[in-house]
Amino acid sequence: MAAKATHAVEGSASYRSPPFYFPSAGKLVWDLRFDELPEKDQRFLPTEIACLSGNHVGHDSRIDDHCFISSHVVISGHVTVGAYSFIGVNATLRNSITIGEASLIGAGALIMKDTRPHSVYVPDRTKVFPKSSDEIDL
């Protein structure tokens, strides 16, 4: 019998929790009960997060409480996403950075360094390259 996920909405029979990696078990866990986890693994479960489809969360990364992660976001290894942060569609967060609490990362942003709390980060607009496509050797 599969355990009921702690994030399930009442009456949602088809709900399946996202996978979580637990270092002490050395494996991904899909369906879980918070109270059945070893105490040392309970710290890896954020509360009240929304993580949409097609995302990649790298090894040893942490997403704090009350975050919203849009679709197709890449979170590399050793990244910490602060509480109440929003990560837009197709954003990429590079290795070993910290996203400050309540930060807003815009769609398509590439974040290479730590961000300040309560800040907004948006990508630059696309610019025309000085050479035409016929002048570039592929």
N, C-alpha and C positions, 0 to 999 in steps of 0.2 A: 504494500500500500504506500503510495507516494505521500510525503508530508505536505501539508498546506504551507504555501509561501507566506511569510509575514506581511508582504506588501499587497496581498490580494484584496480586492474590493469585495465587500460582502455580496453574495449572490453571483459572483463571477466564476462559474464552474470551469471555464476554459482558460483561466489565467495561469500563466507559467512564469515563474520568476526569471530574471536575467541570470546568466551564469556568474558565479562568484568564485574567485580562486582563494583557497585557504592554504597558507604555507604549511601549517602543521600536518594537514592531510595530504598535501602535495597533489591536489587534483581540483578540477572544476566541479562545482556542486550546482545543480539546476533547481531542484525542489528541496526546500529546507524549512526548518523551524528554528527560529532564533534561539529558543530555550534549549535546543538539542545540541547547539554548537559548543565546543570547548570555549571556556572563558577567554583564552588568548586570541581566538578567532572572532569573537563578537565585535571587536573594535573595527573590523573591516566592513561592516554593514552600515551604509549610510541610511538615513531615513528621509522619506518624502522627496525622492529624486525622480525625475522623468528622463529616461534615456531612450530616444527614438531609434529607429532601425538603421542598420548598416554602419554602426560605429565600431571603432577599434580602441580598446583601452589596453595600453601596454603594461608590462610587468612592473610590479612594485609601485603602481600609481594609486592615488587615493582621491576619491570624489567625496567631498564633505556634504553635510546635510542640506536639503532644500535647493538642489541645483537642477537646472534644465539643460540637457544635452540634446541638441537637434540632430537630425539625420546626417550620416556620413561624416562624422567628426573623427579625426585621428588624434588620439591622446597617446603620445609616446611613453616610454618607460620612465619611471621615477618622477612623475608629474603629480603635483597636488593641486586640486581645484578647490578653492575656498568656498565656504558656505554661501548660499544665495546667489551664486554666479549663473550666468546664462552664456552658453556657447552656441553660436550660430551655425547654420548648415555649412558643411564642407570646410570648417575651420581645422587647422592643424596646429597642435601644440607640441613643440619639440621637447627633447629629452631634458630631464632634470631641471624643470622650472616650476615655479609656484604661481598660480593664478590667484590674485588677491581676492579677499572676501567681497561679495556683491559686485564683481566685475561683469561687464558686458563685452563679449567677444563677438564681433560682427561676422556675418556670413562670408566665407572665403578668406578669413584672416589667417596669416601665418605668424604665430607667436614664437619668437626665438629666445626671449628673456623673461624674467619675472615681471609680473604686472603689479601695479599699485592697487590697493583696495578701493572700491567704489569708483572705478575708472571705466571709460568706454574706449574700446580699441576697434577700429574699422580699417579694412584694407584700402590701399590707394586705388584710384581708378585706373583702368587699362589705358595705356598710351600706345601710339603708333610707333613701331620700330622704324629707324631711319632707312633701312634697306627693304626693297621689295622681296617678296617670296621667290622671285626668279633669280635674285642675286645671291641667295644663300645656298651653299652646297650641302646637300643632305646625303 
